[in-house]
Amino acid sequence: MSTLKDVAVLANVSPITVSRVINTPDLVKPGTRLKVQKAMDQLQYSPNIPAKNLVTKRSGIINVYIPENMDLSNPFSMHFIAGVSQGLGENMYSFLLLRDRKIETACDGYIVTGLEHREIYEFDDFARKRNRPIVLFGHTDIEAIDCIDIDNVAGAFMATEYLIRNGHRKIAMINVNENRDYVTDRLNGYRKALDAYDIPFRKKRVIYAENNIHGGIKAVEQLLESDRPTAIFCATDTMAIGVSRALSDAGLKIPEDISLIGYDGLGHQLLITPHLTTIRQPVIQAGRLMAETLLQRLQGNPADRIVRMICPELLEGDSVAAI
């Protein structure tokens, strides 16, 4: 079995340099890192992770918190976990998936998603008492929390503008009935696009519903009772599936009678016929970036707070028609 000293000899560096590549790679020049990594690969050397954690006084575990009210079979949850797993696994870190944040476990920090406004402050207090850093999927004004988020304002603007450019002015929005940042952000993006094209915002055209298929169905029933829109923007693709079913049951065709656009682009858009035009949010990229950000924070680098917004993209399907 190869040792750390064997790697040092083959790479023509000191054992301390090999140790730094394993424990604090950011402190080693890229060329030296690459040379050491090649030697490790050639010798099939695996670092002693328990020994490393003993020296650094760390557990080698990150707690990933996804609240119980978020379905783990939901495409968002699966993509999120996949991204976090990639980012942590490549740095030889394990993670424990938490559904109840009151459960006490040994860990080095937290990756968190799905929190309501009040819960963010509670989680911050919980982590501070344990001197552990947090990376939040979302945004907050708490200076101690690093934030990675999708630019939901830009994404909702993009969706609404796409409908407007196809001639629609009577555009309804079905939003999620939750007190979370992305809900407010997507409403703001919708309103911003209407304002940009001098289209009056009408409160009755915004319906709040549960983030599931049934929620989409009930929202459409409510919309069709009043002044029928020519297009509907759904804040999630899951609700858009319900909207598609309800419109079909009402004898209306997509996009001939009503155009439909969603938000997520994580696979559910393909479950609708015709395929749904949607806004794709790169959740795997976000999860991976959150993992990398937390590991940087554990290494004490960088000193400044990290806030990153990732831009979504439009995926064109066949559910929007020009009028």
N, C-alpha and C positions, 0 to 999 in steps of 0.2 A: 504493500500500500504506500502510495506517495505521501510525502510530508511537505509542510510549508517550506522547509529548507531546500527540498528537491526543486520546488518551483522557483525559488530564489536563484539557485545555481543555473537552471536552464534559462531563465530570463535575464541572467547576469545583473541582478539587482540585489539589494539587501533584504533579509527576512522582514525587516520593519516595513519596507516598501510594499512587499506582498501583503502584509497585515493591513496596511492602509488601503490598499486596493479593495480588500474584502470588507473592511469596517467603515472607512471614510473615503470612498472613491473620488469624491469631489475635490479632495486635497491633493490628488495625484494628477500629473500632466497626462493628457489624453494618449500621447504616444507611449508613455510608460505603462499606462493602464492596459492598453491593447497588447503590449508585449507580455505582460504578466498574465492576462487572460488567455492568450494563446498557449502559454506554458502550462497553465492550469488545465486547459482543454486537452493538450497533448498527453499530459500525465494522468488525466482523468481524476484530478484532485478535487475533493469536495471539502469545503470548510467545515469545521466543527461548530455547528450552529449553537448547541447548548453551551459550549465553552465561550463562544463569542458573547452570548447573552449574559453569561455569568460575569464576564469582564466589564461589559457596558451597563450592567444592572438593569437590563431590559428583559421583557418576556418574549419578545419576538412575535407578539400577537397584536393585531389591530382589531378593535371592535367596530363592526359595521352595523349601524342601527337603521333598520327599516321598520316603521311602526306596524302594529298588528292590523290596522285598517287598510294597509296596502297589500294587495294580492301578489304573492311571490310568483304566481304563474302569469302575471301581467307582463307583456313584452318589455315595458319600461324597467320593471324590477329585474328581469332576466338579463337585459343588456347592461344595466347598472352593475349588477354583481359580476358579470363577465369582465367588464372594464376594470373594476377594482381588483379582481383576481389576477388579471394580467399584470397590472402595475405593481402589486405586492409580490406576486410569485417570482417575477424577474429579479426582485431584490431580496429573495429568500425570506420573505415575511409570510406568516400565516394570518388568517383572519377568522373571527368568530362572528357569526350572524346573530344579532340581537333583535328580539321583537318587543321585549320589555326593558326599558332603559333603567328600571329600578333594580335589575339584577346586577349584583356586584361580581365582577370577574377581573382577573389580572390582565392588564393590557398596557400598551404604550401610548395609545391615543385613539381617537374616534373619527370615523367617517360617517356622516349623518345625512339622511334625506327624509323628505316627507313631514317635516315639522311645521306646525302652525306657529304663528307669531309668538304667542305666549310660551310655547314649548321650547323655542330657541333660547330664551332667557333662562328657563329652568335647566336646560341641558348645559348651558354655559356655566351656571352656578355649580352644577354637579361635577363638571370636568375641572373647574378651578380648584375645588376642594381636594382633588386628587392630583393636581398639578400635571394634567394631561392635555395635550393640544387637540383642537377640533378642526376638521375641514368640513364645511357645510355645502351641500348641493342646494344652492339658492343664494340669497344675499341678505345681509343684516348690517346694522350700524355698530354692532359690537366689535370693537377694535381687536380683541384677542382672537377672533375667529377668522381663519382663511376661508375664502369663498370661491367656489367654481360654479358657474351657472350657464344655462342656455339663455341667449338674448331673446326672451319671449315677447318683448315689445316689438322687436324687429321682425320676429317670425309672424306674429299676428298682423302686423302692418303688411307684410309680404303677401299673406293669404288674402286679406281684404282688398289690397290694391290689385291683385290678380283678378278678382271678381269685377272690380270697378273697370279695369282695362278691357274686360270682356263685355262691357256695356251695362252692367248691373248697378242699380242705385237703391233698390229695395232689398237690402242685405240684412238678414237676421243673424244673430249670434246665439249659439247655445253654449253656455259657460258652465264650469263645474261649481257646484254649490259647496265650496270649502273655503275656509279662511287661510289661504296659502298665497305666497307671493306670486306664483306663476298664474294664478287665477286673475289677480289684479293686473299683472303685466300684460296678459293676453287681451283683457278688456281694454287696457290703455292703448295697445297697438291697433286694435280694431277702431277705436275712436279717433286715434291719430290719423289713420288712413282716410276716414270719412271727412275729417276736418281738412286734410290736404287737398281733397277734391270737392270741397264746398257742398258736401252732402250732410244734411241735418241729422244729428244723432237723435234717435227716438228710443226712449227707455223701454217701451213696450215690445221692441224688437229684440231685446236681450232677455233670454230665458235661462234660469239657473236650474240645473238638474243633477242627479246623482251620476257619478262617473262610471256608468255601465250601460249596457245595451238598453235595459228597461228605461233608464233615465232619458236616453235619446228618443225613445218611442213616445214617452209622456210629453216631452218638450215639443215634439212635432204636433201632437194633438192640440196642444195649447196654441201653437203658432197658427195652425190652420183655422182656428176659431175666429181669428181676427183678420186683418188685412194680409193676404197671402204674399210672402216675399218671393222674389225671383231667384234668390240664392241664399244659402245658409252656410255660415262658417261655424264649424264645431270645434270646440277647444281641445277635443281629443278624438282620435280615430275610433275608439271604443264606442263613444256616443254616436259617432257617425254611422256605425253599423246599425244601431237602433233607428236612426233617422231614415236610413235607406229602406229598412223593413216597413216602417210606418208609412212612408210615402208610397211604397208599392201597394200596401193594403188600402190606401186611399185612392188608388187608381192613377197615381201620378208617376211620371217617368223621369229618371235622371239621365241626362241633363236636359231633356227636351222641355219638361215643365218647370223643374227647379234644379238649379246647379248646386253642387255640394262640394265643400272643401273641408279637409280635416287638419289635424295637427298631431304629429308623433313620427309617422313614417317608419315604424318599427316592425311592420309585417301585417298589421290588421288592415292596412289599406288594400291589400290583395284579396281580402275576404268579401269585398263588395263588388257586385257587377252592376254597371261598369266599374273598373278599378278606380279607386278614389284618388283624386288629386289632393296632396297633403303637404304639410311642412315637416321635413325630417329633422329631428333633433339628434345630434350625434352623441347618444348617451354612453356608448362604450368609450369613446374618446374622453368624455367628461369623467367617467369613473376611473379610468386609467390616470388622468391628470390629477384627480383628487388623491389617489394613492401616492403618486410621485410627490405631490405637494406636502403631504403629511410626513413622508420620510425625510424630505428636505428640512422640514420644521424640527424633526427629532434630531437632526444633525446640527441644528443651530444655524442653518443657512437657508434662505436669506434672513436678515434681521427685520426687514420691513414686512408688513402685512401683504398677503397675496390675494388679489381679487381679479378673477379672470372671467370674461364673458365670451362664450363660444357662439358663433353665428350659425343659425340653422340654414337649411336650403329648401327650395321648392322642388317637389317631385310631381311632375305632371302625369296625371292619369287621364281618364276619359269622362270625368264626372262634372266638368264645367263646359258650358256652351256659350257662345257669344249671342247677344241679343241686339 
